[in-house]
Amino acid sequence: MTINKQYVRQKAFSLLELLIGVMLITVISVITIPNIEPMLVTVKFYRLTHHVQRLLQLARLTAMTEDQSLKLCPSANGIQCSENWSQGFLLLMTNDAQHRVTSYLQNDPHIQITYRGFPYADRIIVQPNGLLNQQNGTFTFHYTRGTMSLTKKIIINRSGRLRVV
């Protein structure tokens, strides 16, 4: 039995074709990888601000449904309150004898968070009727690294409603 060489086809790539493929992948990677980091930072930044919004809404809703005051305060460890909002957020039931923790949100260390409120800047207390025990307050989220800068504010009014700027 003889095989006609005319009909036998190659089923592999040549070395030149493989090198061209590797070169194209390298060029595309060199162009796109530097653009991915700012995009990931932006997503992380807006995800954090969204989580804080949801935490504030949860505090208001839980205070009204449980008929208990809730305290939102900065926390570094998720167990007790601290003074730096950039470390994380802790949501506690204040009328509870043990001050039961209902939620804890840890922050990215590169994102600076400040809160300005009157008369308290170190805590937010949501009363059982959904109102805050203070005047309006503003959370400011700020990220700066190199030439990239992101800023967002969440304003909370006395009734516990949020406005994002």
C-alpha positions in Angstrom: 0.0 0.0 0.0 1.4 3.3 -1.0 0.6 6.7 0.4 0.3 9.6 -1.9 2.4 12.4 -0.3 0.3 15.0 -2.1 -2.6 14.4 0.3 -0.7 14.3 3.6 -1.3 17.6 5.5 0.7 19.1 8.3 -1.1 19.2 11.7 1.4 21.4 13.6 2.7 25.0 13.7 6.1 25.9 12.5 8.6 27.6 14.7 8.1 30.9 13.0 4.4 30.8 13.5 4.8 30.1 17.2 7.3 32.9 17.6 4.9 35.4 15.9 2.1 34.2 18.2 4.2 34.7 21.4 5.3 38.1 20.1 1.7 39.3 19.6 0.7 38.1 23.0 3.7 39.9 24.6 2.9 43.2 22.8 -0.8 43.1 23.8 0.2 42.3 27.4 2.6 45.2 27.5 -0.1 47.6 26.3 -2.9 46.4 28.5 -1.4 45.5 31.9 -0.5 49.1 33.0 -4.1 50.0 32.3 -5.6 47.3 34.4 -4.3 48.5 37.8 -6.1 51.9 37.8 -9.3 50.1 36.7 -9.0 47.6 39.6 -8.3 50.4 42.1 -11.3 52.3 40.8 -13.6 49.3 41.2 -12.3 48.6 44.7 -12.8 52.3 45.7 -16.4 52.4 44.4 -17.2 49.0 45.9 -16.1 50.3 49.4 -18.2 53.4 49.1 -21.2 51.2 48.1 -20.6 48.9 51.0 -20.6 51.8 53.4 -23.9 53.1 51.9 -25.4 49.7 52.4 -24.1 49.5 56.0 -25.7 52.9 56.8 -29.0 51.7 55.3 -28.7 48.4 57.2 -28.2 50.4 60.5 -31.3 52.5 59.9 -33.4 49.5 58.8 -32.2 47.3 61.7 -32.8 50.0 64.3 -36.4 50.4 63.1 -37.2 46.7 62.8 -35.5 45.6 66.1 -36.7 48.8 67.9 -33.2 49.3 69.3 -30.6 52.0 68.9 -27.6 51.1 66.8 -24.1 52.6 66.9 -21.9 52.8 63.9 -18.3 53.6 64.8 -14.7 53.2 63.5 -13.0 50.0 64.4 -9.6 48.4 63.8 -10.4 44.9 65.1 -14.2 44.4 64.7 -14.6 44.0 68.4 -14.4 47.5 69.9 -14.7 51.1 68.6 -11.6 53.1 67.8 -11.0 56.7 66.5 -9.9 56.1 62.8 -12.6 55.6 60.2 -10.0 54.5 57.7 -9.5 51.2 59.5 -13.0 49.9 59.3 -16.6 50.1 60.5 -18.4 48.4 63.3 -22.2 48.3 63.8 -23.3 47.6 67.4 -26.7 47.3 69.1 -26.4 49.9 71.9 -29.4 48.8 74.1 -28.0 45.3 74.3 -26.2 44.4 77.5 -23.3 42.9 75.5 -23.3 45.5 72.8 -23.8 42.7 70.2 -21.9 43.2 66.9 -24.2 43.1 63.9 -21.8 43.9 61.2 -18.1 44.7 60.6 -16.5 46.1 57.4 -12.8 46.3 57.0 -11.3 49.0 54.8 -8.5 49.0 52.2 -5.5 50.7 53.9 -4.9 52.9 50.8 -8.3 54.6 51.0 -8.6 57.4 53.6 -12.0 57.9 55.2 -13.0 60.8 57.3 -16.3 61.7 58.9 -17.5 65.1 59.9 -20.6 65.3 62.0 -22.0 67.5 64.8 -21.7 67.0 67.7 -20.0 63.6 67.3 -17.3 62.7 64.8 -16.4 59.3 66.3 -19.8 57.6 66.1 -23.2 57.6 64.5 -26.2 56.5 66.6 -29.4 55.5 64.8 -32.4 55.7 67.1 -35.3 53.1 67.0 -37.4 55.5 64.9 -34.7 55.7 62.2 -33.5 59.2 63.0 -29.9 60.1 63.9 -29.1 61.6 67.3 -27.1 64.3 65.6 -27.2 66.8 62.7 -26.1 66.1 59.2 -22.8 64.3 58.7 -20.4 63.6 55.8 -18.2 60.7 55.0 -15.3 61.6 52.7 -13.5 58.8 50.8 -10.2 59.7 49.3 -7.6 57.7 47.3 -4.4 59.2 45.9 -1.6 57.3 44.4 0.8 58.8 41.8 -1.3 60.8 39.3 -4.5 59.0 40.2 -6.9 60.6 42.6 -10.5 59.6 43.6 -12.9 61.3 46.0 -16.4 60.6 46.9 -18.7 61.9 49.7 -21.7 60.3 51.4 -23.9 62.9 53.1 -26.3 61.6 55.9 -29.1 63.9 57.0 -30.8 63.8 60.4 -33.5 61.5 59.1 -30.9 58.9 58.1 -31.3 59.4 54.3 -28.2 59.3 52.2 -27.0 61.4 49.3 -23.9 60.5 47.3 -21.8 63.3 45.8 
